[in-house]
Amino acid sequence: MGKQYKVLKITNLWSTEKLRKEAEDTLNKASKEGWEIISVAFGTSSSSGMSTAMITIAK
């Protein structure tokens, strides 16, 4: 059986610092559960200005 991948999306409209902390907490939780962190990307939606983190994990 191959690896199982998940893409997690975290958003925050008001604070990039809160988004960073939530992404960090999510990464730590996933790591403790045995998931391998593949990638983390941060961006902003041009239409709403919402900050977004996309985290790809695999097990």
SEGU-274320 format. One record per atom (N, C-alpha, C, O): residue in one letter; z negated, y, x negated; atom name; residue number from 1. Coordinates in steps of 0.1 Angstrom, whole numbers. Last residue first. Layout:
<recs>
{aa A	up Z	north Y	east X	at CA	i NUM};
...
</recs>
This chain:
<recs>
{aa K	up -54	north 96	east -14	at N	i 59};
{aa K	up -64	north 85	east -17	at CA	i 59};
{aa K	up -56	north 73	east -19	at C	i 59};
{aa K	up -62	north 62	east -21	at O	i 59};
{aa A	up -49	north 132	east -18	at N	i 58};
{aa A	up -44	north 118	east -17	at CA	i 58};
{aa A	up -55	north 108	east -20	at C	i 58};
{aa A	up -65	north 111	east -27	at O	i 58};
{aa I	up -43	north 165	east -6	at N	i 57};
{aa I	up -51	north 155	east -12	at CA	i 57};
{aa I	up -45	north 141	east -10	at C	i 57};
{aa I	up -37	north 139	east -1	at O	i 57};
{aa T	up -35	north 199	east -7	at N	i 56};
{aa T	up -29	north 186	east -6	at CA	i 56};
{aa T	up -39	north 176	east -13	at C	i 56};
{aa T	up -42	north 178	east -25	at O	i 56};
{aa I	up -42	north 228	east 11	at N	i 55};
{aa I	up -47	north 218	east 1	at CA	i 55};
{aa I	up -41	north 205	east 4	at C	i 55};
{aa I	up -42	north 199	east 15	at O	i 55};
{aa M	up -36	north 261	east 15	at N	i 54};
{aa M	up -31	north 248	east 18	at CA	i 54};
{aa M	up -35	north 239	east 7	at C	i 54};
{aa M	up -33	north 241	east -5	at O	i 54};
{aa A	up -50	north 290	east 30	at N	i 53};
{aa A	up -51	north 280	east 18	at CA	i 53};
{aa A	up -45	north 267	east 23	at C	i 53};
{aa A	up -49	north 262	east 34	at O	i 53};
{aa T	up -43	north 323	east 40	at N	i 52};
{aa T	up -42	north 308	east 42	at CA	i 52};
{aa T	up -44	north 301	east 29	at C	i 52};
{aa T	up -38	north 305	east 19	at O	i 52};
{aa S	up -49	north 353	east 57	at N	i 51};
{aa S	up -49	north 346	east 45	at CA	i 51};
{aa S	up -50	north 331	east 48	at C	i 51};
{aa S	up -58	north 326	east 57	at O	i 51};
{aa M	up -29	north 371	east 79	at N	i 50};
{aa M	up -39	north 361	east 78	at CA	i 50};
{aa M	up -38	north 354	east 65	at C	i 50};
{aa M	up -27	north 349	east 61	at O	i 50};
{aa G	up -10	north 390	east 86	at N	i 49};
{aa G	up -19	north 393	east 75	at CA	i 49};
{aa G	up -30	north 383	east 73	at C	i 49};
{aa G	up -39	north 385	east 65	at O	i 49};
{aa S	up 9	north 385	east 105	at N	i 48};
{aa S	up -4	north 387	east 109	at CA	i 48};
{aa S	up -14	north 391	east 98	at C	i 48};
{aa S	up -25	north 396	east 101	at O	i 48};
{aa S	up 34	north 384	east 90	at N	i 47};
{aa S	up 33	north 390	east 104	at CA	i 47};
{aa S	up 19	north 393	east 108	at C	i 47};
{aa S	up 17	north 403	east 115	at O	i 47};
{aa S	up 30	north 372	east 66	at N	i 46};
{aa S	up 35	north 386	east 66	at CA	i 46};
{aa S	up 33	north 392	east 80	at C	i 46};
{aa S	up 32	north 404	east 81	at O	i 46};
{aa S	up 2	north 354	east 56	at N	i 45};
{aa S	up 12	north 355	east 66	at CA	i 45};
{aa S	up 17	north 369	east 67	at C	i 45};
{aa S	up 8	north 378	east 68	at O	i 45};
{aa T	up -5	north 345	east 22	at N	i 44};
{aa T	up -7	north 354	east 33	at CA	i 44};
{aa T	up 4	north 355	east 43	at C	i 44};
{aa T	up 16	north 356	east 38	at O	i 44};
{aa G	up -19	north 319	east 3	at N	i 43};
{aa G	up -9	north 328	east 7	at CA	i 43};
{aa G	up -13	north 337	east 18	at C	i 43};
{aa G	up -25	north 335	east 23	at O	i 43};
{aa F	up -26	north 293	east -21	at N	i 42};
{aa F	up -31	north 304	east -13	at CA	i 42};
{aa F	up -19	north 313	east -10	at C	i 42};
{aa F	up -10	north 316	east -18	at O	i 42};
{aa A	up -28	north 259	east -27	at N	i 41};
{aa A	up -20	north 271	east -27	at CA	i 41};
{aa A	up -26	north 281	east -17	at C	i 41};
{aa A	up -30	north 277	east -6	at O	i 41};
{aa V	up -34	north 231	east -46	at N	i 40};
{aa V	up -41	north 241	east -38	at CA	i 40};
{aa V	up -32	north 253	east -39	at C	i 40};
{aa V	up -28	north 257	east -50	at O	i 40};
{aa S	up -29	north 195	east -49	at N	i 39};
{aa S	up -25	north 209	east -51	at CA	i 39};
{aa S	up -33	north 218	east -42	at C	i 39};
{aa S	up -38	north 214	east -31	at O	i 39};
{aa I	up -44	north 171	east -52	at N	i 38};
{aa I	up -30	north 172	east -56	at CA	i 38};
{aa I	up -26	north 186	east -59	at C	i 38};
{aa I	up -21	north 189	east -70	at O	i 38};
{aa I	up -74	north 155	east -56	at N	i 37};
{aa I	up -68	north 168	east -53	at CA	i 37};
{aa I	up -54	north 169	east -60	at C	i 37};
{aa I	up -53	north 168	east -72	at O	i 37};
{aa E	up -82	north 125	east -42	at N	i 36};
{aa E	up -77	north 131	east -54	at CA	i 36};
{aa E	up -71	north 145	east -49	at C	i 36};
{aa E	up -63	north 145	east -40	at O	i 36};
{aa W	up -112	north 115	east -25	at N	i 35};
{aa W	up -98	north 120	east -24	at CA	i 35};
{aa W	up -95	north 127	east -38	at C	i 35};
{aa W	up -103	north 133	east -44	at O	i 35};
{aa G	up -139	north 107	east -24	at N	i 34};
{aa G	up -130	north 99	east -31	at CA	i 34};
{aa G	up -115	north 103	east -31	at C	i 34};
{aa G	up -106	north 96	east -36	at O	i 34};
{aa E	up -157	north 124	east -13	at N	i 33};
{aa E	up -152	north 113	east -4	at CA	i 33};
{aa E	up -142	north 105	east -11	at C	i 33};
{aa E	up -137	north 95	east -5	at O	i 33};
{aa K	up -159	north 144	east -32	at N	i 32};
{aa K	up -170	north 135	east -31	at CA	i 32};
{aa K	up -167	north 122	east -22	at C	i 32};
{aa K	up -172	north 112	east -24	at O	i 32};
{aa S	up -134	north 157	east -27	at N	i 31};
{aa S	up -137	north 150	east -40	at CA	i 31};
{aa S	up -148	north 140	east -39	at C	i 31};
{aa S	up -147	north 129	east -44	at O	i 31};
{aa A	up -140	north 168	east -2	at N	i 30};
{aa A	up -129	north 158	east -4	at CA	i 30};
{aa A	up -131	north 150	east -16	at C	i 30};
{aa A	up -129	north 138	east -16	at O	i 30};
{aa K	up -160	north 186	east -9	at N	i 29};
{aa K	up -163	north 175	east 0	at CA	i 29};
{aa K	up -152	north 164	east -1	at C	i 29};
{aa K	up -156	north 152	east -1	at O	i 29};
{aa N	up -147	north 203	east -27	at N	i 28};
{aa N	up -159	north 195	east -32	at CA	i 28};
{aa N	up -162	north 184	east -22	at C	i 28};
{aa N	up -165	north 173	east -27	at O	i 28};
{aa L	up -127	north 214	east -10	at N	i 27};
{aa L	up -124	north 206	east -22	at CA	i 27};
{aa L	up -135	north 198	east -27	at C	i 27};
{aa L	up -133	north 186	east -30	at O	i 27};
{aa T	up -144	north 227	east 8	at N	i 26};
{aa T	up -135	north 217	east 13	at CA	i 26};
{aa T	up -131	north 208	east 1	at C	i 26};
{aa T	up -130	north 196	east 3	at O	i 26};
{aa D	up -155	north 247	east -8	at N	i 25};
{aa D	up -164	north 237	east -1	at CA	i 25};
{aa D	up -156	north 225	east 3	at C	i 25};
{aa D	up -160	north 214	east 2	at O	i 25};
{aa E	up -132	north 261	east -15	at N	i 24};
{aa E	up -140	north 255	east -26	at CA	i 24};
{aa E	up -149	north 244	east -19	at C	i 24};
{aa E	up -150	north 233	east -25	at O	i 24};
{aa A	up -124	north 271	east 10	at N	i 23};
{aa A	up -115	north 262	east 3	at CA	i 23};
{aa A	up -123	north 254	east -8	at C	i 23};
{aa A	up -121	north 242	east -10	at O	i 23};
{aa E	up -146	north 287	east 15	at N	i 22};
{aa E	up -143	north 276	east 24	at CA	i 22};
{aa E	up -134	north 266	east 17	at C	i 22};
{aa E	up -136	north 254	east 19	at O	i 22};
{aa K	up -143	north 306	east -6	at N	i 21};
{aa K	up -155	north 298	east -5	at CA	i 21};
{aa K	up -153	north 285	east 4	at C	i 21};
{aa K	up -157	north 274	east 0	at O	i 21};
{aa R	up -118	north 317	east 1	at N	i 20};
{aa R	up -120	north 311	east -12	at CA	i 20};
{aa R	up -132	north 301	east -12	at C	i 20};
{aa R	up -131	north 290	east -16	at O	i 20};
{aa L	up -125	north 328	east 26	at N	i 19};
{aa L	up -114	north 318	east 25	at CA	i 19};
{aa L	up -116	north 310	east 12	at C	i 19};
{aa L	up -115	north 298	east 12	at O	i 19};
{aa K	up -143	north 348	east 18	at N	i 18};
{aa K	up -147	north 337	east 27	at CA	i 18};
{aa K	up -137	north 325	east 27	at C	i 18};
{aa K	up -142	north 313	east 27	at O	i 18};
{aa E	up -125	north 363	east 4	at N	i 17};
{aa E	up -136	north 357	east -3	at CA	i 17};
{aa E	up -142	north 346	east 5	at C	i 17};
{aa E	up -146	north 335	east 0	at O	i 17};
{aa T	up -107	north 373	east 22	at N	i 16};
{aa T	up -102	north 364	east 13	at CA	i 16};
{aa T	up -114	north 357	east 5	at C	i 16};
{aa T	up -112	north 345	east 1	at O	i 16};
{aa S	up -114	north 379	east 56	at N	i 15};
{aa S	up -120	north 379	east 42	at CA	i 15};
{aa S	up -114	north 369	east 33	at C	i 15};
{aa S	up -115	north 357	east 36	at O	i 15};
{aa W	up -101	north 378	east 81	at N	i 14};
{aa W	up -109	north 390	east 77	at CA	i 14};
{aa W	up -113	north 390	east 62	at C	i 14};
{aa W	up -114	north 401	east 57	at O	i 14};
{aa L	up -88	north 354	east 88	at N	i 13};
{aa L	up -82	north 367	east 90	at CA	i 13};
{aa L	up -88	north 379	east 83	at C	i 13};
{aa L	up -82	north 388	east 80	at O	i 13};
{aa N	up -83	north 324	east 73	at N	i 12};
{aa N	up -93	north 334	east 75	at CA	i 12};
{aa N	up -86	north 348	east 77	at C	i 12};
{aa N	up -79	north 352	east 68	at O	i 12};
{aa T	up -77	north 289	east 72	at N	i 11};
{aa T	up -73	north 303	east 74	at CA	i 11};
{aa T	up -85	north 312	east 76	at C	i 11};
{aa T	up -95	north 307	east 81	at O	i 11};
{aa I	up -65	north 259	east 58	at N	i 10};
{aa I	up -77	north 267	east 61	at CA	i 10};
{aa I	up -72	north 282	east 62	at C	i 10};
{aa I	up -65	north 286	east 54	at O	i 10};
{aa K	up -52	north 227	east 61	at N	i 9};
{aa K	up -49	north 242	east 62	at CA	i 9};
{aa K	up -61	north 249	east 66	at C	i 9};
{aa K	up -68	north 245	east 76	at O	i 9};
{aa L	up -44	north 199	east 42	at N	i 8};
{aa L	up -54	north 206	east 49	at CA	i 8};
{aa L	up -50	north 221	east 49	at C	i 8};
{aa L	up -46	north 227	east 39	at O	i 8};
{aa V	up -26	north 171	east 42	at N	i 7};
{aa V	up -25	north 185	east 39	at CA	i 7};
{aa V	up -34	north 192	east 48	at C	i 7};
{aa V	up -33	north 191	east 60	at O	i 7};
{aa K	up -28	north 139	east 27	at N	i 6};
{aa K	up -32	north 148	east 38	at CA	i 6};
{aa K	up -30	north 162	east 33	at C	i 6};
{aa K	up -32	north 165	east 21	at O	i 6};
{aa Y	up -16	north 106	east 19	at N	i 5};
{aa Y	up -17	north 120	east 17	at CA	i 5};
{aa Y	up -21	north 128	east 29	at C	i 5};
{aa Y	up -18	north 124	east 40	at O	i 5};
{aa Q	up -22	north 75	east 5	at N	i 4};
{aa Q	up -22	north 83	east 18	at CA	i 4};
{aa Q	up -24	north 97	east 14	at C	i 4};
{aa Q	up -34	north 101	east 7	at O	i 4};
{aa K	up -2	north 55	east -17	at N	i 3};
{aa K	up -12	north 65	east -14	at CA	i 3};
{aa K	up -11	north 71	east 0	at C	i 3};
{aa K	up 0	north 72	east 5	at O	i 3};
{aa G	up 8	north 22	east -5	at N	i 2};
{aa G	up 9	north 34	east -13	at CA	i 2};
{aa G	up -2	north 44	east -10	at C	i 2};
{aa G	up -11	north 41	east -2	at O	i 2};
{aa M	up 0	north -12	east -8	at N	i 1};
{aa M	up 0	north 0	east 0	at CA	i 1};
{aa M	up 0	north 12	east -9	at C	i 1};
{aa M	up -7	north 13	east -19	at O	i 1};
</recs>
